């Protein structure tokens, strides 16, 4: 399946049939989603895969009682790590200590990311961008591997964070349901290119 085919075939699936998803498949979908770009390659996105019946039931209650949360094989909660830049700085300094990069470069990268993302608004903005890119990569990977998916923002972040036991610096920004679609679902029409593109 080409990228074009995946983009043109993907729909936001609302109904799913029971289907188990192996852990190895969950891990592969996350590995592929991690290929999405992020600023400085900091990798702000964290993934929580919710697949057990009890966990999906609790998550559904925090997601406006949407049935697809329980019906899907797995629901990925994509979490933005507001402190990811701190771990990145530590990684760069460790790389310098190992001789992979120069100490000067490590400090330049660490300093740049601390200045940019020490600002809470900038950190949250980048988490939103990174999660969005990761979410799309995850859905395309799922489509290519024969799974249906649906991005979801209809949930209460504080309740989801409590259900998952997230730390204060971890913000749930998107959920992606993945499973076997129950039926053909009509694609919603997109606006014409002429309505959304301006060329200067």
C-alpha positions as CSV (number, residue, x, y, z in Angstrom):
1,X,0.0,0.0,0.0
2,X,1.4,3.4,-1.0
3,X,1.2,6.5,1.2
4,X,-1.3,7.9,-1.3
5,X,-3.5,4.7,-1.0
6,X,-3.3,4.8,2.8
7,X,-4.4,8.5,2.9
8,X,-7.2,8.0,0.4
9,X,-8.5,4.8,2.1
10,X,-8.3,5.9,5.7
11,X,-11.6,6.8,7.5
12,X,-12.2,7.6,11.1
13,X,-13.8,4.2,12.0
14,X,-16.6,4.5,14.5
15,X,-17.6,0.8,14.9
16,X,-15.3,-2.2,15.5
17,X,-15.7,-6.0,15.7
18,X,-13.9,-8.0,18.4
19,X,-10.3,-8.7,17.4
20,X,-7.2,-9.2,19.5
21,X,-4.1,-7.3,18.7
22,X,-0.8,-9.0,19.6
23,X,1.7,-7.0,21.8
24,X,4.3,-7.3,19.0
25,X,1.8,-5.5,16.7
26,X,1.2,-2.8,19.3
27,X,5.0,-2.3,19.6
28,X,5.5,-2.2,15.9
29,X,2.8,0.5,15.4
30,X,4.5,2.6,18.1
31,X,7.9,2.0,16.5
32,X,6.6,3.3,13.2
33,X,4.8,6.2,14.8
34,X,8.1,7.2,16.4
35,X,9.4,7.9,13.0
36,X,7.4,11.1,12.9
37,X,9.5,14.3,13.2
38,X,9.8,16.4,16.3
39,X,11.8,19.5,17.1
40,X,15.5,18.7,17.7
41,X,14.4,15.0,17.6
42,X,13.4,15.5,21.2
43,X,10.5,13.1,20.8
44,X,7.8,14.7,23.0
45,X,5.2,11.9,22.4
46,X,4.6,9.1,24.9
47,X,2.2,6.3,24.1
48,X,-0.1,4.4,26.5
49,X,-1.7,1.4,24.8
50,X,-4.9,0.5,26.6
51,X,-6.2,-3.0,25.6
52,X,-7.4,-4.8,28.7
53,X,-11.2,-4.9,29.2
54,X,-11.0,-3.2,32.6
55,X,-8.6,-0.5,31.5
56,X,-10.7,0.2,28.4
57,X,-13.9,0.4,30.5
58,X,-12.2,3.0,32.8
59,X,-10.9,4.9,29.9
60,X,-14.4,4.9,28.2
61,X,-15.8,6.6,31.3
62,X,-13.3,9.4,30.9
63,X,-14.0,9.7,27.2
64,X,-17.6,10.8,27.1
65,X,-18.7,7.1,27.3
66,X,-17.8,6.6,23.6
67,X,-18.5,2.9,22.8
68,X,-15.5,2.6,20.4
69,X,-13.1,2.9,23.3
70,X,-14.2,-0.5,24.5
71,X,-14.9,-2.0,21.1
72,X,-11.5,-1.2,19.5
73,X,-8.7,-3.7,19.9
74,X,-6.5,-1.1,21.5
75,X,-6.7,2.6,22.3
76,X,-3.5,4.5,22.1
77,X,-3.4,7.5,24.4
78,X,-0.8,9.9,23.0
79,X,0.7,12.0,25.8
80,X,2.8,15.1,25.4
81,X,5.8,15.1,27.8
82,X,6.3,18.7,28.8
83,X,9.7,17.9,30.2
84,X,11.0,15.8,27.3
85,X,13.6,18.5,26.6
86,X,15.2,17.8,30.0
87,X,15.8,14.2,29.2
88,X,17.0,15.2,25.7
89,X,19.7,17.4,27.3
90,X,20.8,14.5,29.4
91,X,21.0,12.2,26.4
92,X,23.1,14.7,24.5
93,X,25.6,15.1,27.4
94,X,25.8,11.3,27.7
95,X,26.5,11.1,23.9
96,X,29.3,13.6,24.4
97,X,30.7,11.6,27.3
98,X,30.6,8.5,25.0
99,X,32.4,10.4,22.3
100,X,29.5,10.2,19.8
101,X,29.3,14.0,19.5
102,X,31.4,16.8,20.7
103,X,30.9,18.4,24.1
104,X,30.5,21.7,22.4
105,X,27.7,20.4,20.3
106,X,26.0,18.7,23.2
107,X,26.0,21.9,25.2
108,X,24.7,23.9,22.2
109,X,21.8,21.5,21.7
110,X,21.1,21.3,25.4
111,X,21.1,25.0,25.8
112,X,18.9,25.7,22.8
113,X,16.3,23.2,23.9
114,X,16.3,24.5,27.5
115,X,15.8,28.1,26.3
116,X,13.1,27.1,23.9
117,X,11.1,24.6,25.9
118,X,11.8,25.9,29.4
119,X,8.9,28.2,28.4
120,X,5.8,26.3,29.4
121,X,3.7,27.6,26.5
122,X,6.4,26.7,24.0
123,X,6.7,23.2,25.5
124,X,3.0,22.6,25.3
125,X,2.8,23.9,21.7
126,X,5.6,21.5,20.7
127,X,3.9,18.6,22.5
128,X,0.7,19.4,20.5
129,X,2.6,19.5,17.2
130,X,4.6,16.3,18.0
131,X,1.5,14.4,19.1
132,X,-0.3,15.4,16.0
133,X,2.5,14.2,13.8
134,X,2.8,11.0,15.8
135,X,-0.9,10.4,15.7
136,X,-1.0,10.7,11.9
137,X,2.0,8.4,11.5
138,X,0.3,5.8,13.8
139,X,-2.9,5.9,11.8
140,X,-1.1,5.5,8.5
141,X,0.9,2.6,9.9
142,X,-2.3,1.0,11.1
143,X,-4.0,1.5,7.7
144,X,-1.0,0.0,5.9
145,X,-1.1,-3.1,8.2
146,X,-4.8,-3.7,7.7
147,X,-6.2,-2.0,10.8
148,X,-8.9,0.6,11.0
149,X,-8.4,3.6,13.3
150,X,-10.1,6.8,14.7
151,X,-8.4,9.8,16.2
152,X,-10.3,11.1,19.3
153,X,-10.2,14.3,21.3
154,X,-13.6,13.8,23.0
155,X,-12.3,13.1,26.5
156,X,-11.6,14.8,29.8
157,X,-7.8,15.2,30.1
158,X,-7.7,15.3,33.9
159,X,-9.8,12.1,34.2
160,X,-7.7,10.3,31.5
161,X,-4.5,11.3,33.3
162,X,-6.0,10.0,36.6
163,X,-7.1,6.7,35.0
164,X,-3.6,6.2,33.5
165,X,-1.7,7.5,36.5
166,X,0.1,10.1,34.5
167,X,2.5,12.6,36.1
168,X,1.8,16.4,36.1
169,X,4.1,17.0,33.2
170,X,2.4,14.4,31.0
171,X,-0.6,15.7,29.1
172,X,-3.0,13.4,27.3
173,X,-3.6,15.2,24.0
174,X,-5.1,12.6,21.6
175,X,-6.5,9.1,21.6
176,X,-6.3,6.8,18.6
177,X,-8.6,3.8,18.6
178,X,-7.3,0.9,16.5
179,X,-9.1,-2.3,15.5
180,X,-11.0,-4.2,12.9
181,X,-13.7,-2.0,11.3
182,X,-17.2,-3.4,11.6
183,X,-18.4,-2.3,8.2
184,X,-17.6,-0.1,5.2
185,X,-17.8,3.5,6.2
186,X,-18.3,6.3,3.7
187,X,-15.4,8.8,3.5
188,X,-16.3,12.4,4.3
189,X,-15.6,14.7,1.4
190,X,-12.6,17.0,1.6
191,X,-12.7,20.7,0.5
192,X,-11.4,21.4,-3.0
193,X,-7.7,22.3,-3.1
194,X,-8.7,25.6,-4.5
195,X,-10.5,26.4,-1.2
196,X,-7.5,25.7,1.0
197,X,-4.5,26.6,-1.1
198,X,-3.1,30.0,-1.8
199,X,0.1,30.3,-3.9
200,X,2.2,33.4,-3.5
